[in-house]
Amino acid sequence: MERNSNQESLGEVIRKLIDSYGLQNKLSEVQLVKAWEEVVGASIARHTTEIYVKNGTLFLRLDSSVLREELSYGKDRILELVNGFAGRTWVTEVVIR
C-alpha cells in the first residue's frame, strides 16, 4: 500500500505536537532526571536531592557540602554533559545549592 504525500509518520506528528505545545524542554527535563545517574555518575547522583531546569538554568540541590564545593568548579563540565545528553544546547547555567 502506497502512502499518500499528505500522510505523516506517527513520530513526525508527535514531534510537531511537542513543538506546538512547547513541551520539548519539559520532556528533556523529565528524561534528564530519569537518567541523572547515567549522565553524571553514581557518586554525584547519590548526593543529588533535587534537579530541575527553569529558563535554561539547571538547579541542583546536593546533600554534601564537600561535593557542592567541588562541583562549583566543574559547572562547565556539567553543562557539557547535560547538553550532550539532550543533544542540543538547552542549559546555559548551573546553580548548585
N, C-alpha and C positions, 0 to 999 in steps of 0.2 A: 504494500500500500504506500503510495507516494504522499509525502507531506505537502500541504499547500504552503505557499510562501507567506501567508499571514499567520501561520501557526508558529508558536514558540515552544521551546522545551520547558519543562517544569522548573528546572534550575534557573532559566532566564527570567521566568515570571516571578519566582521567589526573590531573585536579586533585585528586580525592579520594584517589588513591593517593599523590600527592606530599604532601598534607596528613597522611595517616595514618602515613606513614613519616618525617615531619618533614624532608623534603628541600627545602622551599622556600628556606631560607637558603642551602644549598649550591648549589642551582640558580642563585640570584641571584648568588652569588659567581662562579661559572663564567661567567655572562653578563657580569658586570662586568669581569672580567679580559679577556675576549674583546673587549669594546667600550671598553676603558680610554682609548684614543686619542680616540675619539669623545666620551667623557664629559668629559675634562679638556683635550684638545688635544694636538697633536703634540709641542710643546716639553716639556711635563711628562711625557708618555708616553715620550719618548725617554730620559729620565733616570731612569725608574722601573725598578728592577731586581727588585722583589718586591711583590706585592699579595696580601693575604689578609684575611679577616674572621673574627674569633673573638669570640663572645659580644657581638655588637653593636659591636665596635671594629674599625675599618679600620686595618690596619697597612700602612704604605708604607715601602719602602726606596729611597732615591734615591742616585745616584752623584755628585751635585753638592751641595756644602755651601752654595753660594750659593742654589740653588733650595730646598734644605731649609729654610734660614733664612727665605726669602721665603714659602714655603708655610705655615710655622708660624704666620704671621699671618693666613692665609686658610683656616684649618680649617673655619670656619662655611660658607664658600662650597663647600668640598669636600663637606661634609655635604649641603648643598642639592643639589649636582649628583648625588651618588651616590643619595640617597633619591629624587630626581626620576626618575633612570634606573630605579630599582627600582619606582617607582610606589607606594611606601609608606615609612613611617618604619622603616627597617631598621637603619641605622647611627647610633649616638648619640655616638660619639667617634672621633677620628682621632689615630693615633700615627705620627709621621714620624721615621724613623731614617736 
